[in-house]
Structures are given as structure tokens and as C-alpha cells.
Amino acid sequence: MITNFNIKNLFALPVYIVKIDPNSYDKKAFMDVVKHNYKIDPTRCNHHPQNDEFGNLHHSFADVGNKKFKDVDYVKIGLNDIYNNIFKDFCDEIKTTEPFNYSWTLENYTCINKSNQYMRSHQHLPGDDFAAVHYINFSNEDHEGTSFLNQNTFSQYLRYVRPDLYDVVNHKEEENSYLYKIYHSKPEEDEMVIFPACLEHEIPRQKKDTDNLRVTVACNLRIQKQKRESTFTFKE
């Protein structure tokens, strides 16, 4: 007898992955700007008081317009339209019962290639509902993927309370990730990963120096419920 199990994920945090054609935008122009800026300052922006929590990587958050660096023209290179189409399609798939509007923002790019560069753990609340990371230039051989932190309280102790279960399960399977305190993802170049803004994440410390830059773009998406038109008429 073979038992068929119908699996439902309870309290699971959905992570969406979409491939972006590298030929659909001017990837070379983007990388040229990032390489130029990275040579000027490999830890750009981390001296800024607003960005103390970020770590010691190169990133452009809250630094657009800085005359020291070149700005990325996301419209000209074609990424703005690509992201706009992706988020439109993404919102069309959200299961809702109320009409809503959405908006998205292109937050920054990040760049790493030196040993011990990292981004500290953070989330994108309270202003957003989803976050997205586009892996523009990435190799699992040279770089660290984004790590996601399990915010369920039992993740701190479950492996010690039930060690046999923890030891026997396949740790490469995402469906077992509820057992882990932290999950180290293995993204691919040209992927965009979209996930709930409440999901805490980080870039672990780069293990080695490499000539191959780890370059990503981060976006945020927010949902706004449409306001209903009032049908109330005031009469004197």
C-alpha cells in the first residue's frame, strides 16, 4: 500500500524565484558603473550614521546623487521596466478579497569581493510588505548567498530537544528549514528572489578575496488597500 500525503505548509513564509534574462537589459553598462564606484570606495556608505547597521560592504543606499560616484541609470539600462513588469505580474498572483494598489521602490545595489565583507541581519519592516534581491553577478563558488533567519522561537532550541530528527533530515531540502536557526540559500546568477519583508536576512561574511564581484540589486514592494468610496449623503 502506498499512502499519498497531501502537504500543506502552515505558517510558512513564501519565497518566489524568477529568472531575468541578462540580455533583456544593458548588464554591461550596469556592471561598468558598479566596478567604477567600487574601485573608489569598497565600503561606500558604511561611514554614514544612517547606515551603521549595514556592515562593511559597498552599497548605494541613501547615497544617490553623491558626486563622488556615478549613479546607475536604471531606466536607461532597462532594469526599471523589467522590475515594473515583474512586480505587476507578482501582484496579479496575490490571492486577495479586496481591491488594492501597489507601489515598488528600487532601493540600492550592493557589491562585495573582499574577505570578511558582509551585511548584517535586517528586515524591511515597517514600510514594506515584500523585499526582492536580483543577483546581477553571482557565483556560489566565489560568494555567499543570502542567509535567512528563522524567527520562530523554537528554532533556538528544537535541534537540541529533538536531536535525532535534526540529524537525520536532509538539510538541503527547504521543507525542513523550520528546524534550522538559519538557512543559507544557494541562488543563481540572474535570479530575482522575492520574499516577505518581515523575513530577516543577511549576507554572511565573504570567505575569500576574489576578482569576481558579488553584485545585487534590492527592491521593496508595498500593498495599499483601495479606499471605498463613501455612499453616505449628509442631509440637513
Disulfide bonds with the S-S distance in Angstrom:
none
